[in-house]
Amino acid sequence: MRPIRTLMAGCALVALAAPAFGQQARFEQFRYAGADPVHAEVSAGPGEYLNPVLAGFYPDPNILQVGGDYYITTSTFAYFPGLPIFHSTDLVSWTQIGNALDREDMVDFGDLGLSRGIFAPAMAHHDGLFYMLNTCVDCGDNFLITADDPAGPWSEPVWLPDLAGGIDPSLFIDEDGRAFLLNNGPPDREPEYDGHRAVWIQEFDLDTLQTFGPRTVLIDGGVDFSEQPIWIEGPHIYKVDGEYFLIAAEGGTAVNHSQVVLKSDRPDGPYEPWEGNPILTQRDLDPDRPHPITSAGHASFVTTPSGEWWSTFLAVRPYEGDSYNTGRETFLMPVRWEDGWPVMTEKGEEIPYVHARPDLPEAEAPPLPTTGPFEVEEDFSGPELGPHWMSFRRGHQDWADLSEPGVLVLTARAEGLGHNASPSYVGRRQQHIHAEASVAVSFAPEAEGQRAGLAWVQSDEYWYALTVARLDGEDIIALERRAGPDEDRDGDLIASAPLPVEAGQTVHFRAVARADEYDFLYSADGEDWTMLEEGADGTILSTHVAGGFVGATMGPYAYAPE
C-alpha cells in the first residue's frame, strides 16, 4: 500500500509569540512517515476501516455522542496542550478540533514526570453544555471543566474535593436530570491486597457543579472479589430499556487488562455482574500470535441512528513480548447484545485490524491521517502549530516562533530533555512501529554545550537527541542518549561526526524506527545521507523499559546550558 501524503501547514490552537532572547535554531521541512509490517498483510477495502483508529499515544479514550456528531478525548498526562478533542460523523475519520487543556493556568504540572498529570478524561453533554471530568494526578486531584463548544474554549477547573484520592471520574445524567459522579477510589476499608480499589458513586448538582449526599461503593475490588481483582477503573453508566449498565476496566493496563459489565434497576445500585465477564480482553490469547493486539480495556459506548452499538477502547501493539514504543492507542469495535448483555469479544476472539464500517455515511478523510500507512510533511507556513504538537508541562509561547513563513524558530534555553522541566522541544506522536522523521535545522552554537536538532523521547529519563552541537570546543554532529534515571540528565554521547557544513548552515537529520532498532542519519543536502548510528537500542523508548503511561514523541529541540 502506498503511503498517504498530506501537507500540513499549521492548523490552530496554540498561538506562538516571538521567542525570548537567546541563541536560536531554525527548523524547516519536518516530515513523518510510517508503515508497519501488518500493513503489508491487511488493508481496509470499500466499506471497511482499519484499527487502531487513533494510532500512537492516544490512551484512555472516552467517546461521546451528541446527535449525529461523535467526539473522543484521551489522556495526555504532563504534556501540554492536553486533552485532545477529536470529531467524527462516521466513527472512522477523526479530525482533531482542539485541546481542552490549552491554558497554562488551568493546571500546574510543575516538575512532575511525564506520566503523571492528566489521567482518563470522560465527557458528557446535557442541555447544550459539554462536561469533561479529569484527574490531575499529583497536581490537584479531580476536577470538571465545561464548554458550549467541544472545540473550546473550556472553563476554568471546578475542583471536586469529595473525590480526593480517586481517579477516572465520569458523569451520568439520567433522563429526569438527576446526575451522578462515578470514580475509582480507595476501598471503604484498609486495602486487602495490592491493587484493591473500588468504584464509588455520589450525586452531582448540575447547577452548582458540586457533589452532594452520601458516597456509595458500587464495586468492591472487581466483579469477583474472591479472585482479588485489581484496578477496577474507568467506570461508565449507560441506561438501556430502563436498566442501568455499569462498565469498567479491570486487571490493570498491561496484558491482563479487560472490560467488565454489571447491571441494576437503579443508577446508584446495587449492581450484579454478568456471569460471562469479561466482555473485552485479549489475555486468553497466544502471546506468540502474529501481529498481536494486547492489553485491551477502558471502553466507552455510543450508538448509531440504525441502532448499532460501538465502543472505543485502548489497546497496544507490541513488537516483541510486551515492548511497544507507540503507547496505548485508540481502537474501535462493535458491541453486540447477547441475552440482554453487551459483548465485544468472546473467549479467544482477536481484536480485528480490519472490520466492516459502522452503518453511517462515510465522511471525508481527515486532513491529518490518524491510522494506516501514511506520510505527512509540515512546512511551518501557518501562524500556529497544529493542535497535535505538544511540549513538556507548559506551553511554548515564550520560546517558539512561526512569524517567518516556512520556519519554526526555537530559542535554545537552559532546560534540557532530562531536566523535568519545559525544554525547547515540540513533539508529535510516534504512530507506527516502523516510522521515520526528518527535519532541516540551521544552528550556529556560540558556547560549549549548545545544541539543536531532532529528539525522539519516551520520558525525561529515556530519549535520543541528534543535534548540531558544540562539544569540547568543536561544532559536530552529535547523537546523545539517556537510558535511565541514573544516567547523566543531559545524556551520553554515543556517536559523533564532523559537521558537514559551516556552522549556521542547514543540515538535515533523519531518524528511522524499526521496532526495537533505531537508525540516525544526517545529510548536507537532504538527498545523500550518512549513517551516524545504525541499530541503536529502541527498547529504551518502550513502555516496557521506561515505564509510565505515555508513548514516544519526536520533534525539533534546542538546548543551551547555563
Buried (B, 14 or more C-beta within 10 A) or exposed (E): EEBEEBEBBBBBBBEBBBBEEBBBBBBBBBBBBBBBBBBEEBBBEEEBBBBBBBBBBBBBBBBBBBEEEBBBBBBBBBBBBBBBBBBBBBBBBBBBBBBBBBBBEBBEBBEBBBBBBBBBBBBBBEEEEBBBBBBBBEBBBBBBBBBEEBBBEBBEBBBBEBBEEBBBBBBBBEEEEEBBBBBBBBBEEEEEEEBBBBBBBBBBEBEEBBBEEEBBBBBBBBBEEEEEBBBBBBBBBBEBEEEBBBBBBBBBBBBBBBBBBBBBEEBBBEBEBBEBBBBBBBBEBEEEEEBBBBBBBBBBBBBBEEEBBBBBBBBBBBBEBBBBBBBBBBBBBBBEEEEEBBBBBEEEBEBBBBBEBBBBEBBEBBBBBBBBBBBBBBBBBBEBBBBBBBBBBBBBBBBBBBEEEEBBBBBBBBBBBBBBBBBBBBBBBBBBBBBBBBBBBBBBBEEEBBBBBBBBBBBBBBBBBBBBBBBEEEBBBBBBBBBEBEBEEBBEBBBBBEBBBEBEEBBBBBBBBBBBEBBBBBBBEBEEBEBBBEEBBBBBBBBBBBBBBBBBBBBBBBBBBE
